[in-house]
Amino acid sequence: MTQYNTMHPKLGRVIQNIESVMVGKRDVSLLSLVAILANGHVLLEDVPGVGKTMMVKALAKSIGAGFKRIQFTPDLLPSDVTGVSIYNPKEMRFEFKEGPIFGNIVLADEINRTSPKTQSALLEGMEEGSVTVDGTTRILAKPFFVMATQNPVDYEGTYPLPEAQLDRFLFKLRMGYPTKAEEFDVLTLAEKERPIHKVESVITKEELVELQDEIQHVYVDETIKSYIIEITSKTRTHPAVYLGASPRASIALMKAAQAYAFILGRDYIIPDDIQYLAGFTLAHRIILRSEAKFEGKSSEELIREVVARTSVPVQRSLSSK
């Protein structure tokens, strides 16, 4: 497991902050931070009660950012997400009232429970960094990070996200149930008061935005680019895959690897970064053939198989130039 002293000093403190309230969720905490640094978003598919809201709140408080939660329901309208113009009779003009999408950190709870039209209002903001209301385009705050959740066991009355919309998320993650020992620690933390109340900011929003700019300078060697392309190309020709990863998936994997390397205190990417991130970045961007699904194969397993069968690039030095 990665140690704090090997991480970027400021970002290591953010991870420590999150882990002060989230027990045994280092991967999810780390990957969420990778996503926000890479200007990406996360789809978290898990059952209720495993700490999704707590983790997002801890991330928001750690960077001193505004937190908003949207509880998606079948009757939710796009204007409930983006905001609405209300007429002010005193001023004799319309005033725009911002919706929750104008927060820095937005939890989109059970996104698959609302209509595709309302889903699109959120997804436009995720992709463009802006929303259009009444013909006026409004820029969203920076940083802007969405963690959308969906329940994997109750699909009645839901609107599953199409593959093209799943592609808008940098990662698809699962938290899972804690071990018995971890759950014991959870109970101890919550015994007297909610631990989230003790979380304080360790960096500012402005510092985070500066770090988002810095990760663009993380060096990506040509052999690493070829390695990424080799992995995504194999998903397109694999006999079990109906639709493989797109070039946008290759870009997403590279950007995620830049952010991941930066958090770990490096200014260059190594093959291990790609191997670790490939499953989280690519699995939700491919569609398996029905025969493969019938045989019980999952997208995650297929990506692991592709990575294992792809030659790892080797050269004398993988360092920044």
Backbone bond lengths (Angstrom), bond angles and torsions (degrees), N, CA, C in turn:
res aa  C-N    CA-C-N  psi(-1)  N-CA   C-N-CA  omega(-1)  CA-C   N-CA-C  phi
1 M - - - 1.463 - - 1.523 109.50 -
2 T 1.314 116.40 137.42 1.452 121.23 -179.55 1.523 111.13 -61.91
3 Q 1.333 116.38 132.68 1.455 121.67 179.30 1.524 110.44 -89.00
4 Y 1.331 115.53 152.19 1.465 119.97 -178.56 1.522 111.49 -62.08
5 N 1.358 117.27 -35.95 1.460 118.95 -174.79 1.520 113.75 -70.97
6 T 1.337 117.49 -10.07 1.463 119.83 175.53 1.529 111.64 -94.54
7 M 1.313 117.15 -7.78 1.463 121.10 -177.05 1.529 111.50 -85.93
8 H 1.323 114.46 165.32 1.463 120.02 169.35 1.533 107.22 -56.91
9 P 1.346 118.51 131.12 1.472 120.61 -172.51 1.530 114.61 -51.66
10 K 1.325 116.78 -49.93 1.464 119.58 -177.10 1.527 111.44 -68.82
11 L 1.317 116.96 -41.47 1.461 120.28 -176.52 1.525 111.27 -74.26
12 G 1.324 116.63 -30.71 1.456 119.62 174.30 1.517 111.27 -61.68
13 R 1.344 116.28 -36.65 1.471 119.82 178.13 1.524 111.05 -67.52
14 V 1.329 117.15 -34.10 1.466 119.95 177.26 1.528 109.95 -63.59
15 I 1.344 116.93 -45.56 1.462 120.76 179.01 1.533 110.11 -61.55
16 Q 1.327 117.12 -43.55 1.467 120.46 177.52 1.526 111.18 -59.41
17 N 1.317 115.95 -40.92 1.459 120.86 179.76 1.523 111.03 -60.53
18 I 1.325 115.44 -47.01 1.471 120.00 -179.22 1.527 109.97 -63.96
19 E 1.327 116.30 -40.63 1.465 119.49 -177.80 1.526 112.71 -72.80
20 S 1.329 116.94 -11.69 1.459 119.00 175.21 1.528 111.41 -71.54
21 V 1.339 116.63 -18.14 1.467 120.56 177.60 1.525 112.48 -119.30
22 M 1.338 116.99 -16.21 1.462 121.92 -179.03 1.522 108.56 -115.22
23 V 1.321 117.03 115.17 1.460 121.23 -176.47 1.519 110.40 -93.18
24 G 1.343 116.19 127.79 1.466 121.00 173.35 1.502 115.48 70.93
25 K 1.341 117.99 24.31 1.468 120.30 -178.18 1.533 110.50 -120.98
26 R 1.340 116.90 42.17 1.455 120.60 -177.16 1.536 111.88 -59.27
27 D 1.329 117.88 -44.17 1.466 119.87 -178.05 1.522 111.91 -60.92
28 V 1.326 116.92 -47.04 1.464 120.30 -178.04 1.523 110.57 -66.22
29 S 1.330 116.87 -40.62 1.467 120.46 178.24 1.522 110.64 -63.03
30 L 1.314 116.61 -46.08 1.461 121.91 -178.77 1.520 111.25 -65.12
31 L 1.324 116.43 -45.06 1.466 120.03 -177.85 1.526 111.81 -69.17
32 S 1.315 117.38 -32.48 1.468 119.92 175.46 1.523 110.36 -64.14
33 L 1.324 116.25 -40.01 1.462 120.47 177.96 1.520 110.48 -69.01
34 V 1.331 117.28 -37.77 1.471 120.86 174.51 1.522 109.88 -57.80
35 A 1.329 116.60 -45.61 1.463 121.29 -177.35 1.523 111.68 -62.54
36 I 1.335 117.32 -45.86 1.460 119.01 -177.80 1.524 110.99 -67.20
37 L 1.344 117.44 -34.66 1.463 120.24 177.75 1.526 111.61 -68.80
38 A 1.328 116.54 -32.91 1.457 121.48 -179.56 1.525 112.19 -87.75
39 N 1.345 116.58 10.29 1.467 121.54 -177.30 1.524 111.59 58.14
40 G 1.329 115.66 35.58 1.452 121.11 178.50 1.513 111.40 -110.17
41 H 1.328 115.55 -174.67 1.464 121.32 -177.94 1.529 108.48 -138.01
42 V 1.331 116.16 163.96 1.460 121.33 -173.18 1.521 110.46 -124.77
43 L 1.331 115.73 136.31 1.464 122.27 169.96 1.518 106.77 -105.95
44 L 1.327 116.12 118.73 1.457 121.89 -176.97 1.522 108.45 -109.92
45 E 1.323 115.12 112.83 1.468 120.13 -178.32 1.519 108.43 -105.15
46 D 1.324 115.66 109.18 1.462 119.16 -178.59 1.524 110.11 -164.20
47 V 1.316 113.94 166.72 1.466 120.47 -178.92 1.521 109.40 -74.65
48 P 1.351 117.33 159.45 1.472 119.98 178.61 1.528 111.65 -65.64
49 G 1.335 115.25 151.07 1.451 120.58 170.68 1.516 116.78 89.66
50 V 1.346 118.33 9.65 1.468 119.34 -178.92 1.533 112.32 -98.65
51 G 1.339 117.45 2.16 1.456 119.75 172.33 1.512 116.18 106.62
52 K 1.331 117.18 20.87 1.478 119.84 -178.06 1.531 111.04 -62.74
53 T 1.326 116.10 -49.67 1.469 120.03 -178.78 1.521 111.05 -63.65
54 M 1.322 116.79 -41.90 1.462 121.26 179.79 1.522 110.98 -58.85
55 M 1.336 116.62 -42.64 1.460 119.52 -177.25 1.527 111.88 -66.89
56 V 1.339 116.49 -42.72 1.460 120.05 -179.58 1.522 110.63 -66.82
57 K 1.322 117.22 -39.15 1.468 120.56 176.83 1.527 110.70 -62.95
58 A 1.337 116.69 -41.46 1.463 120.54 179.76 1.524 110.76 -64.04
59 L 1.340 116.47 -38.92 1.462 120.23 177.31 1.520 110.69 -64.10
60 A 1.339 116.39 -44.46 1.463 120.68 -179.84 1.527 111.59 -62.82
61 K 1.329 116.97 -44.73 1.460 120.19 -179.17 1.525 111.37 -68.33
62 S 1.323 117.25 -31.73 1.461 121.23 -178.56 1.522 112.00 -66.65
63 I 1.331 116.88 -28.93 1.469 119.75 -179.64 1.528 111.71 -109.60
64 G 1.337 116.23 12.65 1.459 120.13 177.62 1.516 112.92 60.90
65 A 1.335 116.59 35.99 1.464 121.08 -175.50 1.521 111.25 -105.18
66 G 1.330 115.33 156.06 1.455 120.90 177.64 1.521 111.39 -73.82
67 F 1.338 116.40 131.33 1.461 122.02 -178.81 1.528 109.97 -107.84
68 K 1.326 116.56 132.10 1.460 121.99 175.93 1.524 108.96 -130.31
69 R 1.324 114.63 144.70 1.464 119.28 177.55 1.519 109.37 -123.43
70 I 1.327 115.85 133.69 1.460 121.51 175.89 1.523 107.88 -116.74
71 Q 1.316 117.21 116.74 1.460 120.88 176.63 1.524 107.19 -91.49
72 F 1.319 116.67 105.55 1.462 120.37 -175.47 1.526 110.48 -77.21
73 T 1.329 115.07 131.97 1.457 123.41 178.69 1.532 108.27 -135.26
74 P 1.329 118.37 162.55 1.467 120.00 -178.30 1.526 114.51 -58.91
75 D 1.342 117.96 -27.10 1.461 120.23 -176.67 1.529 112.82 -96.25
76 L 1.322 118.33 6.46 1.466 121.11 -179.93 1.535 109.73 -70.05
77 L 1.321 116.43 134.96 1.463 121.75 -179.05 1.527 110.72 -100.64
78 P 1.345 117.88 156.41 1.464 120.06 176.12 1.523 113.09 -54.33
79 S 1.340 116.52 -36.74 1.472 120.01 179.83 1.520 112.26 -67.04
80 D 1.359 117.25 -22.90 1.464 120.17 175.93 1.521 111.39 -69.78
81 V 1.324 115.70 -19.61 1.461 121.69 179.37 1.524 110.67 -95.05
82 T 1.329 116.60 -48.66 1.467 120.86 -172.65 1.524 113.63 -87.13
83 G 1.328 116.94 -30.03 1.457 120.94 -174.42 1.516 110.36 116.42
84 V 1.334 116.20 175.22 1.461 120.25 -174.83 1.525 109.88 -148.81
85 S 1.331 116.06 150.93 1.465 121.41 176.10 1.525 109.37 -90.55
86 I 1.332 116.25 126.19 1.473 122.29 -178.12 1.530 108.77 -117.69
87 Y 1.312 115.56 135.09 1.466 120.04 -177.96 1.527 110.56 -75.74
88 N 1.342 115.21 129.44 1.461 122.50 176.86 1.525 108.09 -103.83
89 P 1.350 117.53 105.89 1.468 119.41 -175.96 1.529 113.51 -65.47
90 K 1.330 117.94 -28.22 1.459 119.92 178.91 1.529 111.29 -68.47
91 E 1.334 114.73 -44.54 1.471 119.72 -179.90 1.528 111.64 -85.40
92 M 1.342 115.25 -13.21 1.474 121.86 -178.81 1.538 110.99 57.76
93 R 1.319 114.67 44.32 1.469 119.47 177.52 1.525 108.73 -157.33
94 F 1.325 114.27 164.33 1.463 119.89 178.41 1.525 110.01 -85.62
95 E 1.322 116.02 138.85 1.459 121.94 176.96 1.522 108.72 -117.83
96 F 1.312 115.26 136.04 1.465 119.63 -178.68 1.527 110.68 -87.39
97 K 1.314 115.85 126.35 1.458 122.60 176.35 1.533 108.02 -104.31
98 E 1.323 115.81 114.55 1.459 120.53 -175.20 1.525 112.11 -65.09
99 G 1.341 114.88 142.40 1.452 121.13 174.69 1.518 110.49 -89.79
100 P 1.315 117.60 177.97 1.472 121.10 -176.45 1.527 114.23 -64.79
101 I 1.333 117.88 -16.88 1.462 119.84 179.49 1.524 111.68 -65.71
102 F 1.332 117.07 -14.29 1.463 120.50 -179.61 1.537 112.61 -84.59
103 G 1.319 117.49 9.42 1.460 120.46 172.81 1.521 110.62 -79.11
104 N 1.323 115.91 169.79 1.472 120.21 176.30 1.524 111.34 -80.74
105 I 1.325 115.33 -47.22 1.464 121.95 179.49 1.527 107.08 -116.40
106 V 1.326 116.35 117.61 1.470 120.98 -174.59 1.521 109.46 -118.26
107 L 1.329 116.09 124.90 1.460 121.61 172.97 1.520 108.10 -96.96
108 A 1.323 116.40 112.73 1.468 122.20 178.50 1.525 107.50 -97.88
109 D 1.320 115.92 91.23 1.460 121.39 -170.86 1.530 111.35 -80.60
110 E 1.333 115.08 126.23 1.469 123.21 179.00 1.534 110.52 54.80
111 I 1.316 115.73 58.56 1.464 121.90 -176.49 1.525 111.94 -61.13
112 N 1.320 117.75 -26.37 1.467 120.00 -178.37 1.526 113.04 -80.69
113 R 1.341 118.00 4.02 1.463 120.48 178.21 1.517 112.94 -93.30
114 T 1.321 117.51 -4.38 1.456 120.04 -178.69 1.526 110.18 -110.66
115 S 1.327 116.16 169.43 1.462 121.11 -175.08 1.529 111.24 -71.05
116 P 1.338 117.70 155.49 1.467 121.20 177.68 1.528 112.81 -55.97
117 K 1.330 117.62 -32.43 1.463 120.65 -179.97 1.530 110.76 -64.74
118 T 1.328 116.93 -41.80 1.458 120.63 178.60 1.524 111.05 -73.43
119 Q 1.321 116.61 -37.31 1.465 120.00 174.47 1.523 110.61 -57.13
120 S 1.325 116.21 -41.66 1.464 120.88 -177.87 1.526 112.27 -63.97
121 A 1.329 116.61 -32.13 1.468 119.88 178.75 1.521 110.51 -62.38
122 L 1.339 116.21 -40.19 1.461 120.36 177.58 1.522 110.89 -72.35
123 L 1.325 116.74 -43.49 1.460 121.06 -175.72 1.525 112.20 -66.75
124 E 1.334 117.21 -30.36 1.471 119.46 175.57 1.525 109.92 -62.63
125 G 1.330 115.51 -45.06 1.459 119.45 179.06 1.516 111.99 -63.26
126 M 1.332 117.41 -38.40 1.454 121.55 179.29 1.523 111.72 -63.85
127 E 1.305 116.30 -40.55 1.471 121.34 -176.24 1.516 112.32 -80.30
128 E 1.323 117.11 -42.94 1.465 121.17 -171.12 1.524 113.68 -97.53
129 G 1.348 117.36 -19.21 1.459 119.43 -175.06 1.510 111.79 73.29
130 S 1.333 115.95 18.80 1.462 121.96 179.73 1.517 108.78 -157.29
131 V 1.336 116.12 163.75 1.460 121.24 174.25 1.523 108.41 -132.63
132 T 1.315 115.43 151.96 1.460 121.10 179.24 1.519 109.02 -111.93
133 V 1.336 116.03 119.08 1.465 122.34 179.96 1.519 108.14 -128.13
134 D 1.321 116.24 126.13 1.469 121.94 -179.79 1.531 111.63 53.97
135 G 1.317 115.33 38.45 1.464 120.03 176.52 1.515 114.77 80.26
136 T 1.324 117.50 0.31 1.465 121.72 -179.56 1.518 109.64 -110.06
137 T 1.332 116.36 128.01 1.459 121.23 178.17 1.521 109.84 -88.20
138 R 1.313 116.09 127.30 1.465 121.56 -177.25 1.531 109.09 -119.67
139 I 1.324 116.15 128.13 1.459 122.28 -177.84 1.522 109.78 -77.97
140 L 1.333 116.04 136.35 1.464 121.24 178.78 1.525 110.77 -82.22
141 A 1.319 115.13 162.10 1.463 121.16 -177.87 1.524 111.00 -67.95
142 K 1.323 116.36 158.93 1.455 122.55 173.04 1.513 108.66 -121.21
143 P 1.322 118.00 137.20 1.464 126.90 -5.26 1.530 111.23 -70.38
144 F 1.333 116.09 159.68 1.458 121.23 178.40 1.523 107.82 -133.27
145 F 1.329 115.43 119.65 1.462 120.71 -175.55 1.520 109.21 -139.31
146 V 1.327 115.77 130.58 1.467 121.51 178.66 1.524 109.22 -114.61
147 M 1.322 115.60 128.41 1.456 120.32 167.13 1.520 106.88 -112.53
148 A 1.313 116.14 111.05 1.459 121.51 179.00 1.523 109.24 -98.74
149 T 1.312 116.90 142.29 1.466 120.11 -179.73 1.522 109.63 -121.15
150 Q 1.324 114.08 153.68 1.459 119.71 170.16 1.525 108.59 -148.38
151 N 1.333 114.71 146.92 1.453 122.27 -178.29 1.529 108.53 -85.62
152 P 1.349 118.31 122.19 1.467 120.16 -175.37 1.523 115.03 -79.87
153 V 1.347 118.55 -3.83 1.466 119.72 -173.45 1.522 113.50 -115.35
154 D 1.303 119.28 -6.79 1.469 121.18 -176.58 1.522 108.78 -131.07
155 Y 1.329 116.55 96.18 1.457 121.02 -175.88 1.524 113.80 -103.51
156 E 1.337 117.37 0.65 1.465 119.87 -178.55 1.529 110.36 -65.38
157 G 1.323 116.16 127.83 1.458 121.31 178.24 1.515 114.14 71.35
158 T 1.335 117.32 25.96 1.468 120.40 -179.08 1.523 110.88 -108.59
159 Y 1.333 114.53 168.01 1.463 122.44 178.99 1.534 107.42 -124.45
160 P 1.327 117.40 88.84 1.469 120.12 -177.22 1.528 111.67 -56.80
161 L 1.320 116.37 141.66 1.460 120.60 178.77 1.525 109.98 -70.10
162 P 1.329 117.98 129.11 1.464 120.24 175.60 1.526 110.94 -63.42
163 E 1.328 116.64 159.99 1.461 121.18 -177.14 1.528 111.96 -57.78
164 A 1.343 116.85 -37.02 1.461 120.02 -179.69 1.524 111.67 -64.41
165 Q 1.332 117.04 -28.83 1.460 120.59 178.72 1.526 111.41 -84.82
166 L 1.322 117.34 -32.53 1.460 120.23 174.21 1.522 110.69 -59.42
167 D 1.332 115.55 -31.43 1.462 121.85 -179.28 1.525 112.21 -65.36
168 R 1.339 117.32 -14.81 1.455 121.09 178.94 1.530 112.43 -75.41
169 F 1.330 116.23 -15.32 1.458 120.35 -179.41 1.521 110.06 -95.16
170 L 1.327 116.19 131.99 1.458 120.36 179.21 1.520 110.42 -65.67
171 F 1.344 116.65 -45.68 1.464 121.56 -179.13 1.524 110.73 -127.06
172 K 1.320 114.72 150.64 1.464 121.10 165.06 1.522 105.97 -118.26
173 L 1.346 116.44 120.23 1.453 121.37 -172.41 1.526 111.61 -123.38
174 R 1.314 114.25 161.98 1.469 121.60 171.87 1.523 107.61 -133.07
175 M 1.329 117.37 138.37 1.455 121.12 -179.84 1.523 111.31 -88.37
176 G 1.311 116.22 -44.88 1.455 120.00 -179.75 1.526 112.78 77.82
177 Y 1.321 115.39 163.50 1.465 120.52 177.41 1.528 109.82 -73.98
178 P 1.330 117.18 149.38 1.472 119.49 175.99 1.519 110.77 -74.72
179 T 1.335 115.51 162.57 1.454 119.87 171.33 1.534 108.34 -72.25
180 K 1.319 116.80 171.23 1.470 119.87 179.10 1.523 110.91 -61.49
181 A 1.332 116.16 -41.19 1.467 119.68 179.97 1.523 110.83 -65.92
182 E 1.327 116.32 -40.76 1.463 120.08 178.76 1.519 110.92 -66.18
183 E 1.329 116.67 -40.10 1.470 119.39 -179.94 1.532 111.03 -67.20
184 F 1.338 116.62 -31.93 1.464 120.41 174.47 1.529 110.09 -61.58
185 D 1.350 116.36 -43.37 1.471 120.72 177.93 1.525 111.18 -65.15
186 V 1.336 116.80 -35.96 1.463 120.96 177.63 1.522 110.21 -61.67
187 L 1.313 116.63 -45.42 1.464 120.81 179.14 1.530 111.23 -63.21
188 T 1.325 116.36 -38.53 1.465 120.50 179.41 1.524 110.84 -64.66
189 L 1.347 115.92 -42.20 1.464 120.25 179.13 1.527 111.77 -63.16
190 A 1.339 115.88 -37.25 1.470 120.19 -174.70 1.521 113.12 -93.33
191 E 1.321 116.82 5.47 1.467 120.54 -173.26 1.526 112.65 -60.96
192 K 1.338 118.51 -42.26 1.459 121.56 -174.10 1.522 112.95 -108.45
193 E 1.302 117.30 -43.29 1.467 120.24 179.43 1.520 109.44 -152.45
194 R 1.308 115.45 163.20 1.455 119.18 -179.30 1.524 109.54 -69.47
195 P 1.335 118.13 123.98 1.465 120.67 -176.15 1.523 113.77 -64.11
196 I 1.330 117.76 -21.09 1.464 120.51 -178.75 1.523 111.29 -62.24
197 H 1.340 117.16 -26.21 1.465 120.79 -178.35 1.533 111.93 -67.86
198 K 1.333 116.92 -20.43 1.463 120.64 -178.36 1.530 112.96 -90.10
199 V 1.332 116.84 -8.63 1.467 120.02 -176.95 1.525 109.84 -74.16
200 E 1.319 116.11 130.58 1.460 121.90 178.79 1.525 109.98 -122.72
201 S 1.315 115.21 159.62 1.458 120.91 -179.40 1.530 110.64 -66.76
202 V 1.339 115.49 135.21 1.472 119.90 177.04 1.528 111.62 -113.31
203 I 1.334 117.26 -19.21 1.458 121.56 169.43 1.530 107.32 -140.52
204 T 1.308 116.66 165.90 1.465 120.63 -179.47 1.526 110.39 -98.04
205 K 1.319 114.78 164.62 1.471 119.85 175.73 1.520 110.54 -58.33
206 E 1.332 115.37 -41.56 1.468 120.05 -177.66 1.528 111.03 -63.69
207 E 1.335 116.68 -38.44 1.468 120.14 177.63 1.530 110.35 -65.45
208 L 1.329 116.45 -39.17 1.455 119.63 179.87 1.526 110.94 -64.28
209 V 1.327 117.02 -41.92 1.467 120.52 178.25 1.528 110.09 -61.44
210 E 1.331 117.39 -39.38 1.466 120.75 177.14 1.527 110.77 -63.03
211 L 1.330 116.57 -39.78 1.463 120.74 178.60 1.526 110.91 -67.20
212 Q 1.334 117.75 -34.55 1.462 120.87 175.86 1.532 110.85 -59.83
213 D 1.326 115.31 -37.11 1.470 119.43 177.83 1.529 110.88 -71.48
214 E 1.326 116.76 -36.18 1.465 120.65 -176.60 1.526 112.65 -66.65
215 I 1.327 117.66 -34.06 1.466 118.57 -175.69 1.527 112.04 -67.29
216 Q 1.324 117.27 -18.48 1.455 119.80 177.72 1.529 112.12 -67.47
217 H 1.342 115.64 -14.99 1.458 120.24 179.91 1.532 112.22 -95.80
218 V 1.322 117.62 2.61 1.461 120.57 175.50 1.534 107.98 -66.90
219 Y 1.312 115.89 127.48 1.471 121.80 -172.76 1.532 111.74 -71.90
220 V 1.328 115.49 133.12 1.469 121.98 176.41 1.528 107.97 -118.63
221 D 1.314 115.81 106.03 1.464 120.26 -178.91 1.535 110.67 -67.00
222 E 1.320 115.99 153.65 1.465 120.10 -179.78 1.527 111.63 -61.11
223 T 1.334 116.86 -33.14 1.467 119.32 178.44 1.529 111.08 -66.75
224 I 1.326 116.75 -32.40 1.463 120.82 177.35 1.530 110.15 -69.89
225 K 1.323 116.71 -41.94 1.469 119.90 176.96 1.525 110.33 -60.41
226 S 1.327 116.31 -42.84 1.465 120.14 179.05 1.525 111.02 -65.03
227 Y 1.330 116.14 -36.08 1.464 121.55 178.34 1.526 110.50 -63.54
228 I 1.334 116.88 -44.12 1.463 121.47 177.74 1.527 110.30 -61.41
229 I 1.329 116.17 -46.28 1.462 120.78 -178.69 1.526 111.03 -63.39
230 E 1.330 116.25 -38.57 1.464 120.31 179.68 1.528 110.66 -62.43
231 I 1.329 116.36 -41.13 1.473 120.52 179.99 1.521 110.59 -66.94
232 T 1.328 117.44 -49.59 1.470 119.32 -177.72 1.526 111.30 -67.04
233 S 1.327 117.06 -34.25 1.468 119.81 179.20 1.524 111.37 -64.77
234 K 1.320 116.30 -36.53 1.465 119.50 -179.24 1.530 111.57 -68.43
235 T 1.342 117.10 -26.48 1.469 118.39 176.57 1.533 110.44 -69.84
236 R 1.334 116.76 -24.99 1.470 120.22 -178.07 1.527 112.28 -80.75
237 T 1.321 116.95 -21.04 1.467 120.43 -177.44 1.521 112.89 -110.69
238 H 1.318 117.13 -2.51 1.468 120.73 -178.42 1.532 109.26 -66.16
239 P 1.316 117.93 133.82 1.483 120.65 -176.81 1.523 113.93 -63.36
240 A 1.333 118.28 -21.69 1.461 120.61 -179.33 1.521 112.81 -88.51
241 V 1.340 117.73 -3.19 1.458 121.64 -174.24 1.528 110.95 -106.83
242 Y 1.324 115.19 127.86 1.465 121.40 176.15 1.532 110.62 -82.82
243 L 1.335 116.31 -43.45 1.469 121.52 178.96 1.525 108.56 -134.85
244 G 1.339 115.65 119.35 1.457 120.74 -176.27 1.519 113.15 -87.73
245 A 1.340 114.92 179.47 1.461 121.32 -178.89 1.530 110.40 -69.82
246 S 1.332 116.06 139.56 1.466 122.26 -177.33 1.525 110.46 -87.88
247 P 1.344 117.40 169.95 1.473 119.87 173.32 1.530 112.43 -56.49
248 R 1.337 117.33 -31.04 1.460 119.42 176.41 1.525 110.42 -62.98
249 A 1.331 117.16 -33.18 1.458 120.47 176.45 1.524 110.46 -66.23
250 S 1.327 117.52 -37.79 1.465 120.99 177.22 1.524 110.69 -62.57
251 I 1.329 115.87 -42.85 1.473 120.36 178.26 1.526 109.92 -63.31
252 A 1.335 116.38 -43.36 1.470 120.71 -179.36 1.520 110.74 -60.44
253 L 1.341 116.78 -42.85 1.464 120.49 -179.70 1.530 110.89 -64.69
254 M 1.325 117.20 -39.74 1.465 120.81 178.59 1.527 111.16 -66.07
255 K 1.339 117.13 -45.53 1.464 120.76 -179.69 1.532 111.04 -64.33
256 A 1.324 116.43 -39.98 1.465 120.07 177.90 1.523 110.34 -63.72
257 A 1.328 116.59 -40.40 1.463 120.45 -179.95 1.530 111.21 -66.39
258 Q 1.328 117.60 -36.30 1.461 120.67 176.00 1.534 110.55 -60.89
259 A 1.330 116.01 -46.51 1.468 120.26 -179.66 1.526 110.92 -66.29
260 Y 1.321 117.02 -41.10 1.465 121.80 -179.29 1.523 110.87 -63.25
261 A 1.338 116.53 -46.24 1.463 120.73 178.20 1.525 111.00 -61.01
262 F 1.327 115.88 -40.61 1.468 120.90 -178.97 1.526 110.64 -63.17
263 I 1.328 117.40 -43.23 1.458 121.21 178.73 1.529 110.43 -61.17
264 L 1.335 115.76 -37.28 1.460 120.03 -178.57 1.526 112.70 -81.63
265 G 1.330 116.75 6.26 1.457 120.36 173.72 1.509 115.25 87.02
266 R 1.336 117.42 16.99 1.468 120.94 178.51 1.518 111.08 -110.88
267 D 1.335 116.58 153.31 1.462 120.29 174.48 1.524 110.43 -110.39
268 Y 1.318 116.47 26.95 1.461 122.57 176.96 1.534 108.58 -153.03
269 I 1.333 115.48 156.42 1.464 121.99 -179.65 1.526 109.41 -97.16
270 I 1.327 116.38 142.80 1.454 121.80 173.61 1.535 108.79 -118.47
271 P 1.332 118.37 161.40 1.475 120.13 -178.69 1.523 113.85 -56.51
272 D 1.337 117.58 -32.19 1.476 119.96 178.96 1.522 111.74 -58.44
273 D 1.336 116.87 -34.42 1.465 120.72 178.75 1.522 110.34 -61.73
274 I 1.316 115.84 -45.19 1.471 121.43 -179.27 1.521 110.44 -64.92
275 Q 1.326 116.17 -43.10 1.461 120.13 -179.01 1.527 111.30 -62.77
276 Y 1.320 116.36 -40.38 1.471 120.29 -179.04 1.526 111.55 -68.77
277 L 1.322 117.36 -39.96 1.466 121.83 -172.18 1.522 114.04 -88.28
278 A 1.331 117.75 -18.38 1.472 120.77 -171.79 1.525 112.72 -56.24
279 G 1.323 117.00 -46.43 1.466 119.56 -177.74 1.515 113.10 -63.06
280 F 1.334 116.48 -43.00 1.466 120.90 -179.01 1.536 111.71 -68.72
281 T 1.329 116.63 -29.09 1.458 121.15 -174.48 1.520 113.33 -91.62
282 L 1.330 117.42 -33.20 1.464 120.74 -170.15 1.523 115.05 -104.66
283 A 1.334 117.81 -27.01 1.468 119.62 -170.93 1.525 112.97 -58.50
284 H 1.338 117.78 -38.67 1.467 120.22 -178.15 1.530 112.46 -83.42
285 R 1.336 116.35 -0.23 1.463 120.58 -178.64 1.523 112.66 -103.50
286 I 1.317 117.19 4.51 1.460 120.54 177.99 1.527 109.30 -119.87
287 I 1.332 116.05 157.48 1.463 121.39 177.22 1.524 107.80 -122.35
288 L 1.328 115.62 123.90 1.463 120.09 179.71 1.524 110.77 -81.55
289 R 1.310 115.51 152.61 1.465 120.03 173.37 1.531 109.11 -69.71
290 S 1.317 115.40 154.41 1.466 119.95 -176.31 1.532 111.63 -61.06
291 E 1.343 117.08 -33.29 1.464 119.56 179.32 1.520 111.09 -63.81
292 A 1.350 116.18 -39.56 1.461 120.25 179.86 1.529 110.61 -66.75
293 K 1.327 116.49 -40.59 1.466 119.92 177.58 1.523 110.50 -63.79
294 F 1.339 116.47 -39.91 1.461 121.42 -179.82 1.525 110.63 -62.75
295 E 1.321 116.22 -32.93 1.464 121.13 179.17 1.522 112.22 -79.97
296 G 1.341 116.23 -2.86 1.457 119.71 176.79 1.508 115.15 89.12
297 K 1.319 117.91 9.92 1.469 120.97 179.61 1.523 109.86 -77.29
298 S 1.308 116.68 140.25 1.461 121.44 177.83 1.523 109.92 -109.47
299 S 1.332 115.64 160.83 1.465 120.62 178.68 1.523 111.05 -62.35
300 E 1.341 116.16 -38.53 1.469 119.96 179.38 1.523 111.31 -62.06
301 E 1.328 116.36 -42.81 1.466 120.20 178.83 1.518 110.92 -63.24
302 L 1.320 115.86 -39.72 1.459 119.12 -178.60 1.531 111.18 -65.97
303 I 1.347 116.74 -41.04 1.465 119.18 178.73 1.524 110.23 -64.23
304 R 1.335 117.34 -41.21 1.470 119.71 177.01 1.521 110.69 -60.28
305 E 1.325 116.35 -40.02 1.463 121.33 178.87 1.526 111.09 -63.95
306 V 1.336 116.72 -44.03 1.467 121.26 179.65 1.526 110.74 -63.19
307 V 1.332 116.67 -44.64 1.465 120.83 -179.90 1.526 110.55 -62.77
308 A 1.328 116.54 -41.82 1.464 120.67 -179.18 1.524 111.90 -64.74
309 R 1.327 116.89 -28.08 1.470 120.73 -177.75 1.525 113.33 -95.70
310 T 1.316 117.05 3.91 1.468 120.88 179.95 1.526 109.32 -101.27
311 S 1.315 116.51 128.50 1.465 121.78 -178.32 1.524 110.20 -62.62
312 V 1.329 115.30 133.83 1.465 121.12 179.42 1.527 109.35 -81.26
313 P 1.334 117.90 129.70 1.473 119.84 179.83 1.525 111.55 -67.36
314 V 1.313 115.94 141.83 1.459 121.52 179.24 1.516 108.77 -131.91
315 Q 1.318 116.95 131.89 1.455 120.93 172.31 1.518 108.35 -150.31
316 R 1.293 117.10 168.74 1.453 121.30 -172.26 1.531 112.46 -61.15
317 S 1.335 116.07 -38.03 1.464 118.37 -174.80 1.505 110.10 -147.81
318 L 1.324 116.71 129.36 1.461 121.67 171.90 1.514 106.27 -112.67
319 S 1.290 117.14 86.62 1.467 121.26 -177.32 1.499 109.39 -138.99
320 S 1.334 116.30 163.85 1.450 121.23 -178.39 1.504 110.95 -69.74
321 K 1.315 114.54 152.40 1.455 120.77 177.83 1.497 109.44 -109.26
